Amino acid sequence: MASMFRRRVIAYIADFFVVSAFMWILSYLLFIFMNPYSVYTVYNYFPFVVPVLIFVYFVYLEKKKGATVGKALMYLQVVSYNGYQITWAQSIVRNLTKLYWFPIIFDLAIGIVLKRNDRIFSAFIKTVVIDELNY
């Protein structure tokens, strides 16, 4: 079985494809409705809308299901240190660095430098990603 880090990376890539598919469908539907009116300025808002939709995807699924689609495929789950489901506040803070791709690199790097082997935001809000197969 792959290491926990590798499985989390694969889960993140899978989530990227899920969000990308959703965004492709959304942009296609916008094109269908906006093309007759030649209103293409709506696409100027995508750099601001996409991160919010990604944020909502991660926050909602990790709170309600304990895992995103990618994490579920890799049999991973997000829980509080006490073993219970995470709260809305924990889910929101945990996923703040996913608004844009750049902050998550620093979040992970700081966690590794501090010998946490996890993202620093996860340690800060007392959440952990567990392996459902070995839990």
Buried (B, 14 or more C-beta within 10 A) or exposed (E): EEEBEEBBBBBBEBBEEBBEEBBEEBBEEBEEEBEEEEEEEEEEEBEEEBBEBBBEBBBBBBBEBBBBBBBBBBBBBBBBEEEEBBEEEBBBBBBBBBBEEEEBEEBBEBBBEEEBEBBBBBBBBEBBBBEEEEE
